[in-house]
Each structure stands twice: as C-alpha cells, then as structure tokens.
Amino acid sequence: MSFLSQASGLFTYYFNAVNEHSLHTPFLYELYTKVVKSDHLNGDFSEIKSIYKKLLKDKSKVHITELGAGSSVNSSTSRSVRSIAQHSLTSLKFSALYYRLIKYFNIRHIIELGTSLGINTLYLAKYEATKIYTFEGCQNTINIAKTNFEKAEATNIKIIEGNINQTFPSFLNGQLKPDMVYIDANHHYTPTLRYFDLILKNRHDNTIVIIDDIHWSEEMSKAWKEICDHPEVSLSIDLNRCGILFFKHDLTKQHFYLMF
Ligand SMILES: C[S@@+](CC[C@H](N)C(=O)[O-])C[C@H]1O[C@@H](n2cnc3c(N)ncnc32)[C@H](O)[C@@H]1O
C-alpha cells in the first residue's frame, strides 16, 4: 500500500468532488440524487450485518493462500477472521450503494472478483432477481464465505473457486455478458488491466464495472486512470474508495468526482 498514493487520491478527490448542483447530464443527475445520495432504495440488511458482527468478534485463525496484492495491514499468511473482517472487506456503506445500483438498474448477472468472507457478496445477492458469480482462490476463506451464504439462505450465489487469472477467462468463454462486474481481488496494475480487457470483450452497452481501491497504490491509480481514458468508457465516476464505469454509447465521455 502506498500512503502517498492514498493521500494524493484523497486530496484530488476532495478538491474536485461535486454534488448534484454541478451535474447537468440527466442520466448522471438522476443516478446521483436517486441512488448515490439517497438511501430510499436500500433493503433490510439486518441479517447480513449480524453475520458481519459475528465475524468481527471471531478470533479464530485461518491460513490464507495469497494470490493477490495481500493486506496492507497484515501480511501474515495466518490471520484471524476478525482481522480479515476489519481490514479486507468493502465498507458496508459502499456495499449498500452497490445494492441500490443493482436495484435501480434492475441488474441480473453480476460477477464479483474476490469473495473473501462473502459479506459484500451477500449485499449483491440481496436483490433476489440477481445471479452472482463470485470468484475466490483461498480455500479456507471460501469455506467461511459458504457458511455465511448458508446462514443468510442466499441461493443465488455461485462461487467459482481457483486463481482468477485462470478461472475468469475460462468463465467468460462461456458467453455470459455480465450486467455488473465488481473488481476487488488482485490489486496490481497488470491483472487489473487484464480483467478490464476481458470484460470489454464480454460487455454490453449497459454493463457497469466497479473497481475497488482505485487509489490504494500507485499501481492502482495508474490502472484506474488508463481505464478511465479508454475510448469505450463513456462515464467514469471516482468515489475515492471505488470507481464506477459506464459504457453507454449515448453518453458523451465524461469523468466526475462525486461527493459520497
Ligand atoms: C479485498 S478481498 C475481497 C473482499 C470482498 N469483495 C468484500 O468486499 O467483502 C480480496 C480477495 O480476493 C482474493 N484474491 C486475490 N487475488 C486472487 C486471485 N488471483 N485469484 C483468486 N482470488 C484472489 C483474495 O484471496 C481475497 O479473499
């Protein structure tokens, strides 16, 4: 993790972040006022929160198979469940935002790269019309995530086990064109761009891509900038912690920092 990169990302974000008064594109104005800033589309997340609270108290140790950039806080291969829950998961504020996006756009097929303990996955799966394909390579983590899915009785989740570098390309060969992809696995420059290229080949006009930790390191900031500049990306939104991409052909190419 690069402190400088995070500090610079934060500074640029707060310097440039705007609210609805600066949004003149109807699509973006509606998205901001009805989804990003409003919680009226939120679901009842109480059960997921209670599973999450139990994980935060769980001191048992698990052996981690590290296939990505690892944790910025704990680089040991033996970590407590509590530490993973504290430091490696999407914040619940953002997970709830992803749920609202799913509901607003009536999203059906979602890919999540990086399951970890499955808490964010449960938020994505809360909208029952969806089918989630979540990818994870650490077997012990997968076992905990599966238990959490059972506890929440979430039946619309399929875990694809193994190294995403192999499982993701072969999965996409099966012609599924995802409506949403959440990239939150290997926080390095090259794999992030490789996953993005694979998505480009399999996207449709309304596919939404969310990338977590876009300013986690210099590598991630560089990858995010190049992705935003890609000609197929028509709208890119920087929320500091994550970035959201749209490819809709009827939008004029724009980049925004939105207050959240
Ligand atoms: C930041 S955590 C994911 C957090 C989860 N999306 C959430 O919000 O709760 C990243 C996860 O990606 C997994 N991962 C990283 N690189 C991977 C790879 N190349 N193949 C499979 N899994 C990988 C790690 O094992 C870890 O569990």
The ligand as an ORCA input file, in Angstrom:
! r2SCAN-3c Opt
* xyz 0 1
  C     -10.201     -7.413     -0.773
  S     -10.651     -9.095     -0.656
  C     -12.292     -9.141     -1.328
  C     -13.286     -8.520     -0.446
  C     -14.735     -8.755     -0.845
  N     -15.007     -8.381     -2.206
  C     -15.611     -7.941      0.068
  O     -15.868     -6.790     -0.242
  O     -16.014     -8.442      1.106
  C      -9.744     -9.798     -1.980
  C      -9.957    -11.300     -2.131
  O      -9.505    -11.661     -3.425
  C      -8.848    -12.901     -3.360
  N      -7.897    -12.941     -4.480
  C      -6.909    -12.050     -4.738
  N      -6.257    -12.404     -5.853
  C      -6.834    -13.541     -6.320
  C      -6.613    -14.377     -7.446
  N      -5.656    -14.121     -8.321
  N      -7.410    -15.460     -7.593
  C      -8.403    -15.732     -6.689
  N      -8.675    -14.976     -5.618
  C      -7.890    -13.881     -5.428
  C      -8.169    -12.915     -2.003
  O      -7.971    -14.246     -1.569
  C      -9.155    -12.142     -1.138
  O     -10.037    -13.004     -0.454
*
